[in-house]
Amino acid sequence: MTSPRKYLALSLGLLFTIISAAFSGARPIEASGVCDGGNPETCLYISDLNYNVGIADGIVLVDPARGNYEIPILVRYPIGAPGPRPVVIWNHGGDPSPNGKTRSEEWGNTLAAAGYVVIHPSRLLVEHPSRELNRECKANGFNSPEECALWVTQMRFGPQNTHFLIDNLARIQAAHPALSGQLDQTKIVVAGHSAGTTTVLANAGAFQQWVTNGTRYVERDDRPIAFLASGPQGPMYAGFNSGFQTTSFANIDRPFMFITGVGDETGEPIPTRVTGWITSIPGNKALVWDTDPGAVHETMDINKCDTAVQNNHCRWLASAGVAFLDAVVRERPEAREWVASNALNLLSGGAIELHRR
């Protein structure tokens, strides 16, 4: 495991070198068949589906295997869409909260309007971890009750929630009439923002390890077919605390879109957010890289869109996310062509780059 002080400068330099090499090697097809470069707005990806969005709230699942841990969920769904529909499990950013399910509303509405059923689980703080969990906390360097509760909730229970939710999709369908027959268990996406991307990366196959020679945790779930992370977590040496090492992402082998950029700043070195994209297994890996510092961390969540710049970037990032999922999950030819082209570059006037591995 690497030491932050010893290797930070070297690793960042190496990372920039790798990024430059990867970017220069990209050879996207021309977008002439996708949009008119002289009219950038024609380069916006627009789904062929556009539904009004309904909300099913008040659903709470209880996991007896984890001390009757409660998971409140809010579901956004396309009204009137023929089922079953692809499912996106969206993991909220920030700290644990009963209201976590209400975060990333904009992503939820965007994806639901495009025909996806979006499940938003809250992460409730595990205020009194069991003796066994307390022993785990101490073994991983989390000694105070507050540190232990947060680590268990965010790092251990967060990724485990996905397994439980997928196991219980039938219960979710039965919890609200509008969801009956609407959840396609063969087309599942795990997505999220910021702290929620810990779950996304872990479910995609990235291992977590907090101390040298300590337990290596693997919470991979083989059932999702695609992943999306906005403002993704990076490795421990860079100051992220999610347990990911520089080699953690080497087993991510399924389609994955990473959305970040130069303004995606929360105190850690910004380029290290692309470590997962660089070091995962090539094939259907997309990086949306925003070069405008005005597009900040919350803009990646498409919910800080206050300025004219941010408003445009929110639209463009949302367009890219829908295109990627339509290409992978729905296998829509137009979406595949868009993702393979330089349409996003033309749309944004070069402000947002789309890179593929």
C-alpha positions in Angstrom: 0.0 0.0 0.0 1.3 3.4 -0.9 2.1 6.2 1.5 0.5 9.6 0.7 3.5 11.7 1.7 6.1 9.5 -0.1 4.3 9.0 -3.4 1.8 11.8 -4.0 4.0 14.0 -6.2 5.4 11.0 -8.2 2.0 9.4 -8.6 0.4 12.7 -9.8 3.1 13.2 -12.3 2.7 9.6 -13.5 -1.0 10.0 -13.6 -0.8 13.1 -15.8 1.6 11.2 -18.2 -0.9 8.3 -18.4 -3.8 10.7 -19.0 -2.0 12.5 -21.8 -1.0 9.2 -23.4 -4.6 7.9 -23.2 -6.1 11.1 -24.5 -3.7 11.4 -27.4 -4.4 7.8 -28.4 -8.1 8.3 -28.7 -9.4 8.3 -32.3 -13.1 9.0 -32.1 -15.1 8.9 -35.4 -16.3 12.1 -36.9 -19.7 13.3 -35.7 -20.9 14.2 -39.2 -23.4 11.3 -39.1 -24.6 12.3 -35.6 -24.9 16.1 -35.7 -24.0 19.3 -37.5 -20.7 20.7 -36.2 -21.8 24.1 -37.5 -24.9 23.9 -35.2 -23.6 22.6 -31.9 -27.1 22.2 -30.4 -27.8 19.4 -32.9 -25.0 17.5 -31.2 -27.0 17.1 -27.9 -28.0 13.5 -27.4 -31.7 13.2 -27.0 -33.3 9.9 -26.1 -36.2 8.6 -28.3 -38.1 8.2 -25.0 -39.6 11.1 -23.0 -41.9 10.3 -20.1 -43.4 12.2 -17.3 -41.9 11.2 -14.0 -43.7 9.6 -11.1 -42.5 9.2 -7.6 -43.1 6.2 -5.2 -42.0 7.2 -1.7 -42.4 5.8 1.8 -40.9 2.4 1.0 -38.6 1.0 3.7 -36.8 -2.4 3.4 -35.5 -4.1 6.5 -32.5 -6.4 6.3 -32.6 -9.0 9.2 -29.1 -10.2 8.3 -27.7 -6.8 9.4 -29.5 -6.3 12.6 -32.8 -5.3 11.0 -31.0 -2.4 9.2 -33.6 -0.2 7.5 -33.1 1.2 4.0 -35.7 3.9 3.1 -36.0 4.3 -0.7 -37.6 6.7 -3.1 -38.3 5.5 -6.6 -38.6 7.6 -9.7 -40.3 5.9 -12.6 -41.5 6.7 -16.2 -45.3 7.1 -16.1 -47.0 4.9 -18.7 -43.8 3.2 -19.9 -44.4 -0.5 -20.9 -42.6 -2.8 -18.5 -40.3 -4.2 -17.5 -37.9 -1.2 -17.5 -34.2 -1.0 -16.9 -33.3 -0.3 -13.3 -30.8 2.3 -12.0 -29.8 2.1 -8.3 -28.6 5.6 -7.5 -26.4 6.1 -4.5 -26.5 9.6 -3.0 -23.5 11.8 -2.2 -22.6 13.2 1.2 -23.0 11.9 4.7 -25.6 9.3 5.8 -29.1 10.8 6.1 -32.7 9.7 6.1 -33.2 12.2 3.4 -30.3 10.9 1.3 -32.9 9.3 -1.1 -34.0 12.9 -2.1 -30.5 13.9 -3.3 -29.5 13.7 -7.0 -33.1 14.5 -7.9 -32.0 15.9 -11.2 -30.2 12.7 -12.3 -33.1 10.7 -11.1 -35.6 12.7 -13.1 -33.4 12.8 -16.2 -33.0 9.0 -16.2 -36.6 8.3 -15.4 -37.8 10.5 -18.2 -35.6 8.5 -20.5 -37.4 5.3 -19.5 -35.4 4.0 -16.5 -36.7 3.2 -13.1 -34.4 4.9 -10.6 -34.2 3.6 -7.0 -32.7 6.1 -4.6 -31.7 4.4 -1.3 -30.9 6.4 1.9 -27.9 5.4 3.9 -29.1 5.5 7.6 -26.3 5.9 10.1 -25.6 2.8 12.1 -25.5 4.5 15.4 -24.7 1.4 17.5 -22.6 -1.0 15.6 -22.5 -4.6 17.0 -19.5 -5.9 18.9 -18.3 -7.7 15.8 -18.5 -4.5 13.7 -16.7 -2.6 16.4 -13.8 -5.1 16.3 -13.7 -4.6 12.5 -13.6 -0.8 13.0 -10.6 -1.0 15.3 -8.8 -3.4 13.1 -9.1 -0.9 10.2 -8.1 2.1 12.3 -11.5 3.6 13.1 -11.4 3.8 16.9 -13.9 6.3 18.1 -17.7 5.5 18.2 -18.3 8.3 15.6 -15.6 7.1 13.2 -16.9 3.5 13.5 -20.5 4.4 12.9 -19.6 6.4 9.8 -17.2 3.8 8.4 -19.8 0.9 8.9 -22.5 3.0 7.2 -20.6 4.5 4.3 -18.0 1.9 3.5 -19.4 -1.5 4.6 -23.2 -1.2 4.5 -23.3 1.1 1.5 -21.9 -1.5 -1.0 -23.8 -4.2 0.7 -27.1 -2.3 0.2 -26.9 -3.1 -3.5 -26.8 -6.8 -3.0 -29.9 -6.5 -0.7 -31.8 -4.3 -3.0 -31.3 -6.5 -6.1 -32.2 -9.5 -4.0 -35.5 -7.7 -3.1 -36.6 -6.1 -6.3 -39.8 -8.1 -6.2 -40.6 -6.5 -2.8 -40.0 -3.1 -4.2 -42.3 -3.8 -7.1 -45.0 -5.0 -4.7 -44.6 -1.9 -2.5 -46.3 0.5 -5.0 -49.0 -0.2 -7.7 -47.2 1.9 -10.3 -44.1 -0.3 -10.0 -45.8 -3.6 -10.6 -44.1 -5.4 -13.4 -41.8 -2.4 -14.1 -38.4 -3.7 -12.8 -36.3 -5.6 -15.3 -33.9 -7.8 -13.2 -31.7 -8.4 -16.2 -30.9 -4.8 -16.9 -29.5 -3.3 -13.7 -27.2 -0.2 -13.4 -25.4 0.9 -10.3 -24.8 4.7 -10.3 -24.1 7.5 -7.9 -22.4 10.8 -7.0 -19.4 11.6 -4.8 -19.5 9.5 -1.6 -22.1 7.3 -3.2 -19.5 6.3 -5.9 -17.8 4.2 -3.2 -20.7 1.8 -3.6 -20.6 2.0 -7.4 -16.9 1.3 -7.6 -17.0 -1.5 -5.0 -20.0 -3.2 -6.7 -18.1 -3.0 -10.0 -15.2 -5.0 -8.6 -12.8 -2.5 -6.9 -11.5 -3.9 -3.6 -11.1 -1.8 -0.4 -8.3 -2.0 2.1 -7.7 0.5 4.8 -4.5 -0.7 6.6 -1.4 -2.4 5.5 -1.8 -6.2 5.6 -5.4 -5.6 6.7 -8.6 -7.2 5.4 -9.2 -6.8 1.7 -12.9 -6.2 1.3 -14.6 -7.2 -2.0 -18.3 -6.3 -2.5 -18.5 -7.0 -6.3 -22.0 -7.9 -7.5 -22.1 -9.7 -10.9 -25.7 -8.8 -11.7 -25.4 -5.1 -12.8 -24.5 -4.7 -16.5 -23.3 -1.1 -16.3 -22.0 1.6 -13.9 -22.0 5.4 -13.8 -20.1 7.6 -11.3 -20.2 11.4 -11.1 -17.5 12.9 -9.0 -15.9 9.5 -8.4 -13.8 8.5 -5.5 -10.1 8.1 -5.9 -7.3 6.2 -4.1 -6.4 6.4 -0.4 -2.9 8.0 -1.0 -4.6 11.0 -2.5 -6.7 11.7 0.6 -9.9 9.8 -0.3 -10.9 7.6 2.6 -13.0 4.9 0.8 -10.3 2.2 1.1 -9.4 2.2 -2.6 -5.7 1.6 -3.5 -4.0 2.3 -6.8 -4.5 -1.3 -7.8 -8.1 -1.6 -6.5 -9.8 -0.9 -9.9 -7.9 -3.5 -11.9 -10.9 -6.0 -11.8 -13.5 -3.5 -13.1 -14.5 -5.3 -16.3 -18.0 -4.1 -17.2 -19.1 -0.9 -19.0 -18.5 2.1 -16.8 -18.8 5.9 -17.3 -16.8 8.3 -15.1 -17.9 11.9 -15.0 -15.4 14.5 -13.5 -13.3 17.5 -14.5 -10.9 20.2 -13.4 -13.6 21.9 -11.2 -14.6 18.6 -9.5 -12.8 19.6 -6.3 -13.5 18.5 -2.7 -10.0 18.8 -1.2 -8.2 15.9 -2.9 -6.0 16.1 -6.1 -8.5 16.4 -8.9 -6.7 14.2 -11.5 -6.8 11.2 -9.1 -10.5 10.9 -9.6 -9.7 9.4 -13.0 -7.6 6.6 -11.5 -10.5 4.1 -11.8 -11.0 4.9 -15.5 -7.2 4.6 -16.2 -6.5 1.4 -14.3 -9.8 -0.6 -15.0 -9.9 -3.3 -17.7 -10.2 -1.6 -21.1 -13.4 -2.0 -23.0 -16.6 0.1 -22.7 -14.9 2.5 -20.3 -15.9 6.1 -20.8 -14.5 9.2 -19.2 -16.3 12.5 -19.4 -13.7 15.2 -18.6 -15.0 18.7 -18.1 -12.2 21.3 -18.7 -14.1 24.3 -17.3 -13.3 25.1 -13.7 -16.8 26.7 -13.4 -18.3 23.2 -13.6 -17.8 22.3 -9.9 -18.3 19.1 -7.9 -22.0 19.6 -7.6 -22.3 20.3 -11.3 -21.2 16.7 -11.9 -24.4 15.9 -10.0 -26.2 18.2 -12.4 -27.8 20.0 -9.4 -25.5 23.1 -9.3 -26.5 24.8 -12.5 -26.9 28.4 -11.4 -24.6 30.2 -13.8 -25.0 30.2 -17.6 -21.9 28.0 -17.8 -23.1 25.6 -15.2 -26.5 25.4 -16.8 -25.0 24.4 -20.1 -22.6 21.9 -18.6 -25.5 20.3 -16.6 -27.4 19.7 -19.8 -24.4 18.4 -21.6 -23.3 16.0 -18.8 -26.9 14.7 -18.5 -27.0 14.1 -22.2 -23.7 12.1 -22.0 -25.0 10.0 -19.1 -28.2 9.1 -20.9 -26.4 8.3 -24.1 -24.0 6.0 -22.4 -26.8 4.0 -20.6 -28.9 3.9 -23.8 -25.9 2.6 -25.7 -25.1 -0.1 -23.1 -28.4 -1.0 -21.5 -30.9 -0.4 -24.3 -28.3 -1.1 -27.1 -29.8 1.8 -29.1 -27.8 2.3 -32.3 -28.0 6.1 -32.2 -26.7 6.2 -28.7 -23.8 3.9 -29.6 -22.9 6.1 -32.5 -23.1 9.2 -30.3 -20.8 7.8 -27.6 -18.3 6.7 -30.3 -18.2 10.1 -31.9 -16.9 13.5 -31.0 -20.4 15.0 -30.6 -19.9 16.0 -27.0 -16.7 17.9 -27.9 -18.6 19.7 -30.7 -21.7 20.3 -28.5 -19.6 21.9 -25.7 -17.2 23.9 -28.0 -14.4 21.7 -26.7 -15.2 22.3 -23.0 -16.1 18.7 -22.3 -14.1 15.8 -23.7 -15.3 12.2 -24.0 -12.6 9.6 -23.9 -12.9 5.9 -24.3 -10.8 2.8 -23.3 
